[in-house]
Structure formats: C-alpha cells, structure tokens
Amino acid sequence: MNQPTDSKTTASAVAGTSSSTADGIRTLDSQELLGKQGVLYIRHQGETYRLQTTRFGKLILTK
C-alpha cells in the first residue's frame, strides 16, 4: 500500500533528527543535513541549488 508521507517524517528520515518550533516550523541540524561532505543539493521550482559549508563554518547557497 502507498501511504502518503508528511514532510516532517521525510526530513527526520533524511536528517536523523527534527524538531518543530511553537509555530510548527521545522528545525534541522545543518551538520546532520549536510552530512560528512558538507554539501546538499536542493531542487526548487525546477532549479538545483547547492548548500555547502565553508572552512570557516558558514553556509553558502549557490545556483
């Protein structure tokens, strides 16, 4: 049977942990989300973006 998955469940499976703020907005740990490589590709409205950490611990999102 195909059961719909909600985005919170999916995010938990990918990132390992997930929590929500009082207003229901999900919070994910960047280190778990980006993994050991420190890189994540995000598809948004047909475009692919790259989220990565710098050697100084900052985040960069590029198209």
N, C-alpha and C positions, 0 to 999 in steps of 0.2 A: 504494500500500500504506500502511496505517496502522501506524506504528511507535510504540510507547509512548515517551514522553519521561520522563526522570527529573527530579526537582525541581531538581537541581544544574544540569543543562543548561538548563532553562527559566529559572532565576534568572540564569544567565550571559547568556542572550539578552536578558533584560529589563534587567539592571543593567550589562551590559558586562563586568564582571569578577566573579569569585567565587573564593573560596579556602576551604579547609577546615582546621580545626584538627586536631591529632593524634588527637582522639577522633571526627573525622568531622563535626563541626558546621560548617555553612556560615557564612562571614563575608562580608558585603556592605558596600560603601562607601555610607553614607547619602546622600551627595551624588549619586552615580550612581543610586541607587534612587529618590530623591525628585525628581530632575530639576531643571530651571531654576525651576519654580514652587515647589519645596519642599514639595509635597503628594503624598500617596499614599493611595488608598483601598484598604482591605483587607477582603475578605469572610471572615468566620469564623463557622461554625455558623449560617448564615442571617442574620447581622447584618453591617452595614457600619460600619467604623471609619475614621477619618481620622487619618493620621500626618502631622504637619507640623513644620516648623522655626519657631522664634520669631526675632525680630530679634536676639536675643542668642545664637543658635546652639544653643538647647536643643531637644529633641524633645518634642512633645505628642501623645498618642494619645487621641482622643475618640470617643465612640459617636454 
